Amino acid sequence: MSGGSTVIHIGGGFAGQAQITLATDRVLNTRFVDVPKEGLDVPVTATPDWHSGAYALVTLYRPLNSPSGLRPHDPVRAVGVTWIGVNQDTHRLNVTLDAPRTVTPRQRITIPVTVQASQGLPVGQVQVAVSAVDQGILNLTHFTPLNLFDALYGRPRLGLDMLDNYGSLLLSDAKNGQIRSGGDAASNGSSADGPPVRTTESVALFDGPVALDSTGHGTLSFDVPDFDGQLHLMASAWSKDAVGNAQADITARDPVFPDLGLPRFLAPGDTAQAQVSIINVDAPSAPYEVQVTTDGPLRVLGSGTLSAPVKPGERADLRVALAATPTLPGRTAIAHVHLTLRRSGSSKALLTRSWPIGIRLAHVPLTVSRTAPLPPGSHKTWDRTELAGFNPADARITLNISASDGLDTVGLQESLQSSVWGDSDTLAAQARALLQQGNPPHPETRDHSNTSGKSIQSAINTLFDRQNPSGEVGQWDRSDGLSLPDDLDYLADFLIRAKAAGYTVPEDRLGLLLDHIESEQLQSQDVDDDDHDSERQAERLNTRAYAAYVLARAGRLHPDALHTLAASLVARQDATRVSYVWADTAGSNAQANPLALGHLAVALAMDDAPEDKSTTSPEALLDAAIAALGPPRTGKPDLWDYRYWTYVRDLAGLAALTAEAHDDRRTHLLIGRFGKLSLSPDMLTTATRTALLEAASALNKDTDGRSVRVQGRPNSTPLRLPLTYPFESAALGKGLQVENTGRKMLFSTLTVQGEPAGAVKPLTNGLTLTMQGFTLTGQPFDLTHMQQNDRFIVSLKGTALHPGHYLVGLTSLLPAGWEIESIVSPDEAVSDDHDGDDAENDSTKPPYAFLGTLSNTEHAAALDDRFNASVSFTTQSPSLAMRSFHVAYIVRAITPGRFTLPEAMVSARSFPSLMARTASGTVEITAH
C-alpha cells in the first residue's frame, strides 16, 4: 500500500555506479547509488502515484578505470528490471456461484451468487452479470476468461522503452544469426485448410447486470435451450472501487435422447442412409422408439419408425433412408429432419428434436439467354424450345425488358453472382454490380434488410479483412501480394462507390488504400531507368491514368498529375484515325489503351477542363478512346484471339465510363457495338459483366413513349426499366408473349437457368481436365463405389492446349457422402528435383510421391460441398510444376447412400471461355 516500503537488491558481480529508475507508464524518479562488488540493498518506499505498483529499472556501470583484474572486453554495464507491487486487496471482490452440476435442457434455471469483500470490509453496492457459453466454442476459439482484478489492479505492462546505441558496436559484416521458428503449428487443434465447419447450433446466454442485496446475495437466471453439452459460466461483479469474477461448469443433458448423423448437404435425387442413435445416459432400461419425419424437399423412404431396447450407459445405432426430392424450387433449399422419442407403446413424447440440412443443385447451373428486338407495335412469343438442354422441372425462367440492345441484364447478374472465384477482384465486381439495384441501407441505422445489401456489406468487410498495414488489399489474404496496381485501383473504385451509396466503409481504412495508390502509382512518376520495355512502361502509364481517375472520384483530385499525363500523350494521324502514344516511354511507340484515355477524359472532366478543340480535351480523349478500339467486331470469337477479348474488355469499360459521364450518345454507340457480338454472359470476365450492367443501368431511364404488355397485361407507365418478370417453366408450354405497345424501341430477353438435362458430359475448350482416384498408398481407386469410412485421394490435373501463361480457377463439387479431410500440399508429393520412381531410399520419400509434382496454388479451400483452387501456370516453363496444373485432396466417405458425383470444372480467369470439365456420374457408398 502507499507508504509501505521494501528493499531491492542490486548485484552485478562488480563494483560500480547504479542508476535506479522507478517507472509506470512514465518516469517517477531517478537516482544514482554506488554499489560495491558484493552488491547493495536499496530501500524503496511506495508513493500514491504508484497505483498498483512500479517497475524498478536498474543499470549498473563499471568504471572504465577499474582495476586491471578485469579484461578490457568484459562488460561495462549490467541491466535489470523488477516489478514492485502494491497490495490491492481492498479492490478485490470474492464471487461464489452455487451452480448445479447437471441440468435438463429446455428450462429456466436460477443460480444463487454470493459476493464478499476481502478483509471483512462491507460489500457496498455490487452488480453482477453472468454469461453461459458452449464450452466447445471456447475450445475452438482458445478463449481464456479475463481476470477482472488482474486486468484493472494487477501488474501492467511496462509503459516505457529503454533505448541505447549498443547496436552500433556490433560488427556490420558479422554472420547473421539463425532464428528458430515453428514447432507449434499443430498445437491449436485447427486445420490448416480453415476452421472446422460447425453443423450444430451454438449456445451463448447472458443475464445481468443484477444488483445484490446488502449482504452480497442475489440470483441470476437464464433459459437453457435444447442443448446437450457443457456450459461454462463466467460471472463478473463490480462496485464503485472493486471487482471480481468466478467461473463454473454446468452439464446440460437429457436422461435419454436421440441423435442424428446427417451428411453436410444433399442434392436432388440423392438418397442417404442416415444414422439415428438412441443414447441412454441414466434413464430406466426400456425399449425406446423414434419417429422420423421431414419437411421441405426431403422425404423418408420406408418406415419412419425405429425402435430398440437401450440400457443406462448404452446407445443403439439405427438407420433411416432419406431421399431428396428430384426437383428444387431454386438453387438451394433448407429441409428439416424431426426426431420424436417415446417409450415403445406410449403415445407421450419424451423429446422432439430437429436438424436442418441444405439441399443444393447437383451440378453447376447453366445460364442461357436469348434476346429479341421489340420494335413499336411488335410482339414476341417465347415457347418450350427455349428449355432445350435443361431439366424443365428445375429451370428458372426470367423475362427481361430493357432499352439496351444486346445487354442481358438478368443473365449478366445471374452469371456474375454464381461465379466460383472468391478473390478480391471478383468480390468487388459482384458487389459493384449489386449497387445498380439500388436499395441502399438506411442512412442512420445502416440496416441492410435486403439480401443484396448484406452481400455488398459482406464484400466490403472481407476486402478490409485482406488489407495489410501499408493499405494494400490482397487477393486472398493480406500477405499474398497478388494484387496488381490496377487491381488495387478497381478495389478502391468499388469502395468509393459503396461509400457514396450509404454502405459502411471505414474512412481510415479506405484512406489507407488511397494513400497507397497515391504514393505508389501517382506520385512515383519516374520510369525505371533499367526498364527499356516500352510496353511495360506504357502499362504503368495506363494504370496511372486509372489511379488518377479513382483518386478524383474519391475527392483527391490531382490537377497537376492529370495535366501532366494528358501532356505526355502524342497524337498520331494515320489514314483512318488518330491514335495516342505515351511520349514518356522508352521507345515512344507504346499506345495508350482505350480505357486509359477514357479514365483520363472523365478525370479531366471532374477538373472542369475546358471543352476546347485541343486533342487532350475530355471530348477529344473520349473520341480517341473509341477510335482506339479499332473497327467494330462481329460474331463469335476465335478461341485464341486475345485481341478480341481485349476489345470486349475495353468496349464494356468505355461504355460504363460514358454512362457515368451521362454521355448517352457515346454509350448507345458502344452498346450497339456490343450487340453485334455473339457472347453469352459466362464468356465474359466479372469486371466486364459489371461494366455492362452499369452501362445498362444508365440507359434504362424512365422516359415517356415506352409501354409493354406481358401475357396480355399492360404495365404501368412510364416504365421503370429494366423490367424483370419471373415465370415457372410451365409458362413456356402455353407460350410467353410480350408486346411493345409504345412508340420506342425495346428489347426482350429470356434467361433460362437450371440444371442440365441428364448427365453432364466432359468438355474440353482450350483447357484439359482429368479426375482420378487413388488409395493413400497409390493404388487406383474407383470413385463411384466405396465403403463408409474409406479414405482416398482425388487428383485433378490438366493444362492448356495453346502456349501461354494462365491463371485458372478449379471447382470440384463433392458428392453429398464425401467430406474433405485435407488438401495435399506440394511438399507431400514429388518436387521437380525428386524422382517419384526412385526407390533408393523409401524413408525419405514424401508420403504421396506417387502423385507426381503438384502445383503451388495461389489459393485453395476445402469447403462443405466443394474444393476450390486458383493456380498459375506457363506451358513453356522450365519448371515441370509450372507447365500445367495438378492439385489433390484427401476425402473420407462419411454417409452410406447413393449420391450424384458432380463434374469438376476449370476456367481461365481472364478468358472464361477457355474451360474444361469432367463428366458427372453416381457414387454408391455402402455401410461399413
N, C-alpha and C positions, 0 to 999 in steps of 0.2 A: 504494500500500500504506500501511498505518498508519505514521505518522511522516513520510510524504512531504509535500511542500509544492508549492504552485502560487500563481499570482497572479491575482486578479480585477481587472479594470479598471472603474472607475466613471466614466462621463462623461454628464452630464445637460445640458450646454450652459450651465449657470450654476453659480455658487458657492453652497455651502450645506452643510448637515449631513446625513450619510447614516446611516441605521440599517441595520446588516448583521445578518441573522438566518440562522444555519445550522440546517437542519432536515431531518429524515427524516419519520417519522410522528409526531414530537414535536419540540419546540424544543430544540436542543442548546446554543446560546449566542447572545447578542445583544450587540452593541457599537455605539458611535457614533464616527464619524470626520468630520473637516472635509475637505471636498472643494473644491479650487479650481475655477475656471471651466474650465480646460483638462483637468480630470479627475484621477484618482488611481489608482495601482496599489496594491492591498492584498494582502499575503501571507496565505495561508491554509494551515494545517497539518492534515492528517488525523489523527484520533484513532481508537482501536479501536471506539468506538460508531458510527462512520460505516458500518461493514459494507461494502456495495458502493459507497457514496458518499453525498453530501449535496447538498441544494439550498441555494443562496445566494439569499436574498430581500433585495433592497436597495430602500429608499425614500429618495430624496434630497429634502430640504425646502429651499425658498428662503426666507430670512428675509423677513418682511413689511416690515422697514425697509431693504430692499435699495435700491441706487442707483436714481434715477429713470429710468435708461435703459430700464427695462422698463415695459411698460404695466401698469396696475392689474389688468387682467383676464387677464394672462399666467399660465400655470400656476405654482402654488406648490410643486409636487412632481413627481417622476418616479419610476416604479416599474419594477423589472426583476427577473428571476429567471433563474438559470442552474444547470445540473447540473454537479457536480464528481465525477467517477467515480474509484473506486479500482481499481487493476489487480487482476483476479480470475483471472488465467490459471492460477494453481495449482489452481483448481477446474474446469478445462476438460479434458475427455477428447476426443481426436480419434478418431472412429469411421470405419472404412472397410468398405464392403460390396463383396465381389467377386462381384457378381451377373451371371449371363449376360443377354445382351440378349434372347434368344428361347428359349422352352421349348415343349415339346409338352405339351398338357393330359393329364390323367388319369395323372399320375405324381408320385412324391415327389421333390422337389428339395432339395439341400443347398447352403447359401450360406455360404462362409467369411466370418468377420468378424474384424477386427483393431482393437484399441483401444490407443492410445498416449496417455500423459500429456504435457502440454505442458512445455516447457523441460527435456526429458530426465529428468524425475522418474520414479521407479518407478510402475508401474501400480497395484499393490496388488490387493486382491480386488475384481474387477469382475464385474457381472452384466449381461446383455444380453437384451432382448426385441425381437421384430420383429413387425410386422403387415403384411399384404399386402391391399390393398383395391382393388376395382374403381375405376379412375380415373373412370369415368362417375359413380359415386356421389359421389365427391369434387367433381366439377364441379357436379352438381346441388345439392349442399348448400353449395357455396362454402367447402369445408373448407380451412383453412390449417394445416399441421402445426405443432405447438408446438416452439419452440426451447427446450430444457430449460435450457441455460446462461443465456440471456437471461431466462427466467422466474424462475430462482432467484437468479442473481448479476448480472443486468443492472440497468438503470435502472428503479426502481419509480415508481409514480405518487406525486406529492406527497401526503402524508397530512395536510396542514393546509389550512385555509381562511383566506383573508385577507379580512377584513370591515372596512368603514368606513361612514360616514354620508354619503358623497358624493352618494348618490341624493337626499338632502333638498335639495340645491342645484338640482336640475332643476326647471324650470317645470312646474307641475301642469297648466296649460292649454295646453301646447305640443302641436303636431300629432304624432300617433303616427307612428313610422317604419314603413315597409313591409318586411315580412320576405320575403326571396327564398326560394322553395322550389320543389321539383320539379326536373325535368331529368334525373333518374337513374332514373325508374320502370321503364324498359325495359332497364336495363343488366344486370339479374341473369339474363336469359335464361329466366325462367319466365313462365308465363301468368298473367294477372290472374284467370283463372277457376279457378285451383287448380294444384297441382303436376302435372307430366306423369305420365301413367299408366305404370307400369312393367310391361312384358309379358315380360321375361326375368328369370331368377334373378340375384340379386346375389351377389357374392363378397366375403367378409371373412375372412381367415385370420390365425392368430396362433400364435407359438411363443415359449416362454420362461416364466420367466427361465432363462437358461443361464449357468453360471459359466464364465469363461475360465481358461486356464492362466496360469502365472506370467509368460509372455511377452506376454499380452494377445491370444492367438489362441483361436478357437473356431468352432463351426459352428451354424447354425440351419437347421431343416428344416420343411417342411410339404407337404401333398398339394395339388397343383393340380387342381381339379375339371375337368369338361368345360366349358371356358370359352374363348371367343375374345375377346381384348381386352387392354388394358394393365393390369397390376397395379402399383400404387405401393407400394414397400417403405418402411417407416418404422421404423428401428431406434433404440432408446433404451438407453444404457449408463449405469450408475451405480456408484459406490463409496461409501465412507464419507463423503467430503467433495468429490466431484467428479462431474460429469455431462457427457453429450454425446449427440449424436444424428447420424444420417445418413439420407439418402434415396437411392433408386434406382428405376428403372423396368424392368419385365420385360414383354415382349410374349408372351402365351400364344396359340398358334395351331397349327392343323394345316396340313401342306403342301397338302392338298386336303380340302374339307369341304362338306357340304350345308347349305343354309339353307332356311327355310320361312316364307312370309308368310301369316299367318292373320288373319281378322277378330278383333275383340275377343271375340266370342261368336257363338253360333248359336242359333236357335230350332228347335223340332221341325218337320221338313219342309223346312227351308232347304237349298239347295244352293249351294256356293261353289266358284269356280274359284281354288284356292289356288296361289300361285306357289312352285315348287320350284326352287332355284338350286344349281348345282354350281360352286363357287368354287375355282379352282386358283391357289394362291399361288406355290409353287415346286416342285410335283410334276412328274414327267415328263408330257409331252404324250401323251394316250391317250384312247380312248373310255371314259367312266365311266357307271355305271348306278346308279340309285337305286330301291330297293324301298320303296313306301309302304304301311304297314299302320296299322290303327286299333284302338282298344278303346273300350269304353263305348258310349253311344248315338250312334255316328258310324260311317259306312262309306264305303268308296271306291267310286266309280262307274266302271265300266270297268276298264281295265288299271291296276294299281298300279305297273307297272314303267316307268321313264322313263330314257332314255339319250341321251348327246350327247358328241361329242369336245370336249375342253377343253384349250387350250394354257396353259402357265405365264403368269400375269398376266392371265388372262381368266376369264370366267364364262359359264355357259349358264343361261338362264331358261326353265323349262318350266312346264306347267300340269297340275294334277291335280284332278279333280272330287271333292268331299267332300259327303256328304249326312247331315244329322242325321236320326235315326230319327223317325217320326211321333209317337211317344209318349215320355213321360218317367216314371220311377218316382216322382218327386217334383217339387217346384217347380224345383229346379236339379240339375244333374249335371256331372261333370267327365269329359271324354273326352280321349284322347291320340292324337296322330299320331306314328308312328315312321318315321324315315328311315334306311335301311341303305344305305351307299355301298360299291360294289365297282368293280373294273375290269371292263369288259364281258368276258364269257366266263370270269370267275374266280368260284369259289364262296367265296373268302375275303373276309370283311367287313373293309373298311378302317376303318369308323367307323359307329356307330349312335347316333342322337340322337332325343330325344323332346320333343314340345311339348304342353303341356296347353291345352285350350280349354274354356270354360264353355258349357254348354247351359242356357238358361233358357226358361221359358214365353213364348210369343209375345204373350200378352195378360195384362192384369191379371186374376188369378184371381178367380173368383166363389165366394162362400160362401153357401150356403143351408142353413137349419136348420129342422127341424120337431120339435115336442115333443108327446108323447102321455102322458097320465096313466096310471099303473100302480097301480090300487087293489090291495089284498091279494088274491091268488088270480087276478088277471087276467094276460093276455099281450097282446103287440103284435107283429105281423109286418110288417116293412118290406120293400117289393118294388121292382122296377125302375122303377116310376113316379117314384121319388124322383130318378132320373137325368135327368128331362126337362130339356132345355136345356143339358145337359153333354155333353162328349165322353167317352163311357164309358171309353175306354182310358186317359184321363188322370185320371179322377175319383178322389179320395181319400175314403174313407168312414170316419167315426168315429162309434161308438155311445157315448153318454154316459148314465150313470145317476146321478141325484142326488136329493136330498131337497127341492130348491127348485123351485117351480113357476115356469115362465116364464124361467128363467135357463139359457141355453145356454152353459155354461162353455167348451165346446170352440169354438163359433162366436165367442164373445167374445174368447177368447185368440187364435184364428187371425186374425180380422179386425184385432185390435189390433196384432199383430206384423207384419202386412203393410201397415200404414199407411205412406203415402208421405211424410208430414210428417217432417222431421228437426229441428224446432225443439226447444228445451229442454223445454217442457211435454210434448210427445209422447214424447220420450226418457224422461222421468221417469215418465210414465204406463205406458209399455211395460215398463220395468224394475220398477216397483212391482207390476204385475200378475204378473210372473215371481217376485216374492218369495213369492207364495202357493203356489208349487210346492215350497217347502222347499229341501232340498239346500244348506244354507249351506256356505261354504268351511271347510276345516279351521282351527280357531282358531289353530294355531301356524304352519302353513305357508302359510296364506291360499291354498290351492290351489283353483282353480276348474276342476276337471276336466270338469264338465258344461257343456253349451252355454249353459244359462240363466245359470249363474254368470258365465260370460265376458261375456254380454250385459249383465248388471247392472253388473259392474265397469267395462265399457267405457262405459256410460252415465254412471256416476259420474265417471270420468276426463274425459269430454267436457264435463260440466257445469262442472267446475272449470277446464277449459281456457277456458271462456267467462266466467270470473269476473274482474272488474276489481279494482283495489286497494281500492275502497271496500266490497267484499263483494258487490256486485250481480252477478247472473248474467244475461247477455244471452240472447236467444232464438236468435241465430245466431252472434254473436261478442261479445266482452267490451265492445265500444264501441257496440253498436247501440241501446241504450236502449229496447228494445221490451218489456221485462218489466214488467208492471204489478205493483202491490203484492201482489195475490192470486196472481199467477204466482210471485213470489218465495216466498210462503208455501207454495205447492204444492211447489216445488222443495226447500225446506228440509224439508218434511214427508216427502218421499221419502228424502232423505239421512239423516234421523234414523232412519227405519225400516231402511234398508240397513245403517247402522252397528250397530243393535241385532241385525240378522241375521248379523253377523260379517263384513261386507264392509269393505274398506279405504277409510275415509272420513277424510281428514286432519283432525285435531282443529282445527288453526289455521284451515284454510280454511272449515270448517263454522262455527267460531266467528265468523269474519269476516262470513259471511252472516247469522248470527243477530244479531250486533251491529247490522248494517244494519237488519234488520227491527225490532229493539227500539227503535232510535233514531228511525227514520223513521215507524213505524206505531204503536208502543205508547206511547212516551214523549211524542211530539209529539201531545198530545191537544187542542190548541186548534184550533177550526174557523176557517178563514179568514174574517175579518170581511167581506171583499169578496164572499164566495161565499154568495149568498142562495138557491141552488138546493138545496131540501130533499132532492131525490133524490140529488144528488151528496154532500151531507153524510151522508145515510143510507148511501150506498155506502161511504164512508170508515169509518163505524162498523161496518158489516157486515164489512169487511175487517179492521178492528182486532180483532174477535172471533176471526177465523181466526188472526191473528197471536198473540193471547193463547193460543189452543189449541196452536199449533205450539211456542211457547216453553215452555209447560207440558210438552209431550211431551219437549222437549229438556232438561228439568230446570231450566228457568229460570222457574219459576212466579212470577207477579206477583199475589199475592192482592189487593193494593190496586187494581190496574188491573182485575182481574176483577170485583171487587165494585162498582167504580165503573161499569163497563159494565152490570152487572146492575141497579144502582140507577137507571140512566138509561132503563131500559125502563118504559114505562107501559102497563098492561093496559087494553084497551077491550073491553067486552062488547057484543055485538050479539045479535040474536035467536037465532043458531045457534052461535056460538063466541066464544072470547076471542082477540083479536089483540093484538100488541105493537107499539108505535111507539117510536122514539127520541125522548126528550124534548129532547135537545140540538140537534135540527135546527131550522133557522130557522122552518120552517112548522109544526113539531111535528105533522106528519101523515105522515111517511115511515115505512113499516112495516119492521120488522126482518124480513129474509128467513129462510126456514126453516133454511138452512144456518148462518147466524149464530147463531140460537137453539140449534141442535144443537152447534155448536162451543163456545159459551159453557157449555152444560149439561155437556158432557164435561169441559171445563177446570175447572169448579167442582167436579165430582166428584173430580178429581185433587187438589183442595184440601181434600178431605174435608168439603165443605159439608154441613150437616145436612139430612136429608130431612124437613123440616117441611112444613107446609101453605101456606107462602108462595108467592106467584106467581113468585118467582125461584129456587126450589129446582131442582136438576137434574131431578127428575122432572117438575115443572110445566113447565119450559122444553122438555123433550123432547115432552111432550104438546102444548104450544103450537106447537112446530115442525111436528108432524104436522098440527095443525089449520090452520096457515098454508099448507099445501099446497093447501087448498081441497078441494072434493068430488072423489072419485075419477074419473079419466077412463078411457074405454074406446075400443077400436077404433083405427083408423088416424087419424093427424093430418091436418089440413088443411095444405097445403104452406107457407102463410104464417102459421100460427098460432104465433107466437113464444112465447106464454104456455104452450102445450103443451110446447114444448121446455124452457122454464124449469122447468116442473113435472117433467119427466123428469130433468133435472139434479139438482134438489133432492131428488127422491124417491130416486134412487140414492145421492146423498151422505149423506142421513139414514140409509139402510139400512146403509151402511158404518160410520157412527158408532155406531149402536145395536148393530151386531155387535161392534164394538170394545169397547163397554161391556158385552158379554156379556148384552145385553138381548134374549133370544130372542123374547119375546112381541112386542115392537115390530118386531123385524127381520122376523119372519114376516108381520106385518101389512103392512109396507111392501113386501116382496117379493110378497105376494099382490096388492097394487095393481099392481105392475109386470106381473104375469102377465096382467092384464086388457087390457094394451096390445098392439097389433099392430105390433111393431117388430122389424126384423132388426138384427143387431149392427152392420152397416155404416152404419146410420142414426144411430148414437149417436156422441157425441164420445169421444175417447180417455179423458178423465178419467171420463166416465160408465161406460164399459166396465170400467175398472179398479175403480171403486167397486162395481159389481155383482159382480165377481169376488171382491172382499174380503168382501162380504156372503155370497156363496155358500159361500166357504171356512169361514165361521163356522157356517153352518147344516149343513154336511155333516160332522157329528160321528159318530164311531163309537159306535153305540148298538145294544143288543140288539133283536131283533124285526125286523131287516132282512136279507133274503136274496133272491137272484135266481138265475135260470138263463138263460144265454145260449147259444143253439144247442144246448140240451139239456144243457149242462154247468153244474153248480152252482158257485157261488162260495164261497170260504171265508168264514166268519163270525167275529166281527162284520165287517160291510162297512166298508171304508175309502173313504168317498165323497169326491169323485165317482169313479166307475169309468169308465174310458175303454178302449174296445176298437177298435183299427184293423182295417179289413177291406179286401179287394180289392173292386172294384165288382162282380165276378162273384158275390159272395156274395148280392147283392140279386136275382140271377136265380133263385136257389133259395129265396129268402125268408129274411130275417134275423129270427129270433124271440127275444124277450126276455120272461121271465115273472117276476112278482113272487111269490115263494114265501114271503114273510114276512108280518108282521102289521101293517106300517106302510106308509103311502102313499109311493110313489116316482114319479119322472118319467123317461121315456126320451126322449132327444133324438138324432136322427140328423142329422149335419152332413155335407154334401157340398161338397167344394171341388175346383175344377179349372177347366179352360178351357171357354169356351162352345162349343157345337156350331156349326160353320160360322163364317162371317164375322160380326164384331161390327157391329151396325147403329148408326147415330147416335142419340143420345138427348139430349133437352132436358127438364130437370126443374127449372125455376126459374132456371137459368143457360143461356147460349148459348155455343157454342164453334165456331169455324171454323178450318181449317188451309189455308194457301195456300203455294205455292212461287213464288219469284222468282229470276231471274238477278241477278247482282251489279249490273247496270245497270237493273234494274226491270222487265224483261220477264217475262210469266208463264212459269212453269217447271213441267213435268209431273213430279210427284213419284213417278210409277210407272214411268217409262222414262228412262234416262240412261246416260251413258258413264262408264267409270272415269276418275277424276281430275276429273270435273265438280265445280264449286263453285257452291253456290246457297244461297238464304236460305229458311228455314222460318218462316212468320209464323203466330202463334196469337193470336186476338183473340176477345173476347166481352163479355157484360155480363149484368146481372140483369134479369129480367122484372118485378120489383117494386121500387119505390123503396126506398132504404135504403143503409146502409153495410155493406160486405162485406170480409172477408179471405178470399181464396181461394187454394187450392194447385193448381198446374198440374203435370201429369206428362205428358211426351211421350216414350213409349217409341220407341227407334230401331230401324230395320231393321238386321240384322247387318252389311250392307255399308257403312253410314254411319259417319262419325266427325265429331263436332262440333269445329270449329276455334276458334270464338269465339262469345261472346254479344254481340249488337248492343246497344249502350248507347243510352239516350235522346238523348245528345249527338250520336250518329251519324245520327239521324233528325231529323224536324221537331219543333220545340217549338211550344207554343201560340201564340207570337208570331211564328212563321215560316211563311209560306205556302209549302207544298211546290210549288205550281204557278207561283210567281213566278220567272220566268226572267230577271229583270232583271240579276242578277249570279250566273251559274252558279258562279263561282270561290269564292263564299262559302257555297254550299250544302253541307250535310252530305253525306257520301258516299251515304247511304241515305235521302235525303229522300223518295223515292217511297213509303216505308213509312208515312209519316204519323207521328203522335205515338205514341211508345212510353211504356209505364208505367215509373215508378220502382219497382223491385222491392224488397221488404224482404230478399229473399234469392233468389239464382239460382245454379244449379250445373250445369255440363256434366260428366256422368259417362260412363262407358264405354258404357252401354246406354240412357241416358235423359237428358232435360233436365228439371230441376225448377225451379220458381219459386214464390214467395209474393208476392202483390200485394194491396194495399188499394185500394179504390175506392168512391166515393159517386156514385150515379147522378144526383143533382141538384147535383153540384159545379159551381161556375162555371168551374173549370178543365177543359178538354177532356180532358186526360190522366188526370183523376181520375174521369171519368164511366163508364169501362169499363176493361177490362184489355187490353193489347196488348204482346206480347213477341215477340222474334225471335232466331234463332241461325243462324250460318253453318255449312254442312255440306260435307264433301267425300265423294264416292263413292269408296271405297277398294278394295273387293274385288268383282270381277265375280261374278255369280251371280243366283239368284232367291231372294228373301227375303220373309218376311211383313212388311208395313207395319202395325205395330200402331196401335191407336187412341190418341188423346190424350184426357186426362181433366182435368176441373176440378171441384173441390168446395169448398163453403164450410166454413170452419174450425169455426164454432160450430153450423152446421146441415148436417151431412154429407149429409142427404137432398137438399139443393139441389146439383145436379150436372149436368154435361153431358159428352158425349163425341163424338168424331168416329167415322166408320166406319173399319174396318180394310180392308186391301187387300193388294196384292202389288207388290213392287219388282223390276224387272229391270235389272241393271247389265251392260252389255256391255263386253268388254275393249277397251282403247284401242288 
